[in-house]
Amino acid sequence: MSVIRITRFTADPARAEELAGTHATLVAAVRAASPGPAEARLARLDEHTWMSVWRWDSAEDAEATSAAAASLPEPRAAFALVSDPTAEQGEIVDER
């Protein structure tokens, strides 16, 4: 069953382009070091609030990605640009 993780955070609007570039770099680095994510999206909810949504094909892939990311510099660089991150993860029970 697929797994989704949604991370919500705030960031300085003046760094929006940098944030998007850092997110793309993060996704590429994580994909090179692990089995996922199968999908990754970055959304701006308002001027300061953002949401990153990642989907894996399985819980095992999500766990492997988390383990691999712990040793990479890209997650630290990405999170250095944000404030107040909160994350939720769940199993997708209906995909259409």
Stockholm file with secondary structure:
# STOCKHOLM 1.0

chainA/1-96         MSVIRITRFTADPARAEELAGTHATLVAAVRAASPGPAEARLARLDEHTWMSVWRWDSAEDAEATSAAAASLPEPRAAFALVSDPTAEQGEIVDER
#=GR chainA/1-96 SS CCEEEEEEEECCGGGHHHHHHHHHHHHHHHHHHSSCCSEEEEEECSSSEEEEEEEESSHHHHHHHHHHHTTCHHHHHHHTTCEEEEEEEEECCCCC
#=GC SS_cons        CCEEEEEEEECCGGGHHHHHHHHHHHHHHHHHHSSCCSEEEEEECSSSEEEEEEEESSHHHHHHHHHHHTTCHHHHHHHTTCEEEEEEEEECCCCC
//
